[in-house]
Every structure is written in C-alpha cells, then in structure tokens.
Amino acid sequence: MPSPLKIGYAGCALGTSEPLLKDIAVVKMKDVFDIYIGGEPKGIKANIAQLFMKGVTEEQLLPIILRLIFIFQENGKKKETYSRFVKRMTPEKLHELVNSSIEITA
C-alpha cells in the first residue's frame, strides 16, 4: 500500500462510529449499503468522505471494496494519502475502474 488505509463501517445512517472520516466508508441503509470515499480526519484540510456508490447489495459490497483497494495499490504514489489519491484520480475515473472487469486475486 502507498500509505495506511482506514475503512469504516456504520450499521445505520446515524454513523455514530464516524465512518465518513475514513478513507473508505460503508454505511448500511436498510437492506443495502452506501459507499463513501476520500475522508480525511486530521489537519487543516480535513474533509468528509463523498458518496461513491449508493444502493449496493451485500453480494456486491466486498468485490467493490477490494477493487478500490487494488486500484489504490496499483496506482497510488508512495506515501500518498487515500484522500489525495481520490482527488488526483477523480471519483468518476475510480467509478469507471471499479466497474471495469479487473481481475483480483485474493
């Protein structure tokens, strides 16, 4: 990994575990999940993660998260934070890459 990666999870929309301050966040919304990316909890440039995908099913969740991690491993610069990576790559480009057929070996 180019830098440490933090993944947050909240079992409800209240998000009391502050998942939106993590690099990748999953928030359960009834029977589906919303995925957020690019949170930054510290510093002068702290920011809340932005919505990446909405209405993701349980079966889709893990493959999407693994793709996001794989893309960061392959394309992140040394010591680049995930929030900077998201800004550099753009959420739209990441969405494209996640939806393309990327082979992931576990």
N, C-alpha and C positions, 0 to 999 in steps of 0.2 A: 504494500500500500504506500502511496506517496506521503500520506500522513494518517494519523489515527482517525477512525471513522466511528461516529456515535449514531446509533439507531435507537429511536424512541418509539414507545407504543402506548396508546391510551385505549382503554376498553370502552370509552364513551366520549361523546362530543365535548364534555366539560374539560377534558385534557388536564386534569389536576397534576399529572406527572410531568407537565410542561414538555410534551413531545415536540412542539413546534420550535424549540430551541436546539434541536438535534440536527445532525446532517441529513438524515433520512428519518421521516416520521410516519407512523401508521396510526390512523385514528379509526376505530370501529364505529360505524354508523348503522345501527340496527343489524341487518344481515350482510352488509357489505363494508368495504374499507375505503378510506381516502388516503392517498399517499402524498406526502409533502416533502420537498427537498430544499436544501440550502440554508438551514437555520444556523445562526451564529450567536452563541450566548454571551460572548465577552468582548470587551474592548469598545472603542469609540464607534466602531462600525457594526455593532450588534444588530441583528435583524431576525425577524420571524421567518420560518420556512414558508415557501409558497406552494400552493396546491399544484400537484403534478398530475395526478390521476384521481378520478372520482368514481365511486361505484364499482370498485374492484372486488371480484369474488374471492372466496377463500382459496380456491384452486389456482387462481391467477397470482395471488399475493407473493408467495415465495419466489416463483420464477422472475417476477418483475424486480423484486429487491435484489436478487442475485445478479440480474443483468445490470442494474445500477452500480453495484459493487464492482462487477467485472469491467464495466466501461471506465470506472474511476481508476482501477488498477492498470488498465491498458493505456489510458490517455492522460492521466494526471501527471503533473510535473512534480519533481522532487520537492517535498515539504509544502506543496500547495494544499491549502485547506479545501474542504469539500464545497464550502460556500463560494469561494473564488473560482473553483472548477466549474460550478454550475453557471456562474456569471460569464465565464470565458466561453464555455461550450454552448450556452443558452438552453433554457428548458425545452424549447422547440426541437433543437437538434438532439437532445437527450431522449425526447419522446420518440423521435424518428429511429434512433439507435435501439431503444428498448423494443420497439415494435418490429424491427427487422429481425430476421432469423439469425440470431447469434448463438453459436454453439457454446454451451457452458459445461465444463467438466467439473463435477463436484468432488 
